[in-house]
């Protein structure tokens, strides 16, 4: 555990394709978001959840934060995550990643510190993964706010203004040899497949 790390789980999506709140859907024996929190808790001193439905997540007994700047999409959610954190390094993870990796986040944290970066973000076959990444609060927060004020809402458009370290796929594979970490859940079929994979791996 790092004394200066905040972990923020983002539960801000609409779950339209799922038909219900996927973060609260039971994954094996507990709500999906609880699984994600338990997997990642060892890396952080503080754990927060961003959600505009705070009553639904009260059972987690964690600090819950709605968006202070509503209707700004994924970038607004990232701003909420980083603004709500108390500590200078913020790990941000989506709630629908059942194989989110504490090992990979720890690698990113170590690189952020050792290489004096502002963002350490992994790359997958789908591209950059901003919702399984690590951010330096003091440098990122004002730049994200400026992007929002300028209505530049793509989640990584502000990266040219900060020091970014991309974790390449070979580096990611050291922490995630089976290639599951960025698998996210959007549909009932995705959910069922992820449960089967977790059972096969005895990853409960």
HUCORZI-V18105 format. One record per run of one state. SS is the DSSP state (H for helix, E for strand, C for the rest). FROM is the first residue (numbers start at 1). LEN is the number of residues. If there is no record, write none. Layout:
# HUCORZI-V18105
SS;FROM;LEN, SS;FROM;LEN
This chain:
# HUCORZI-V18105
C;1;4, E;5;6, C;11;11, H;22;3, C;25;1, E;26;2, C;28;2, E;30;2, H;32;12, C;44;2, E;46;5, C;51;3, H;54;7, C;61;2, E;63;3, C;66;7, H;73;12, C;85;4, E;89;6, C;95;7, H;102;13, C;115;4, E;119;6, C;125;2, E;127;2, C;129;3, E;132;5, H;137;13, C;150;7, H;157;5, C;162;2, E;164;4, C;168;1, H;169;7, C;176;12, H;188;13, C;201;4
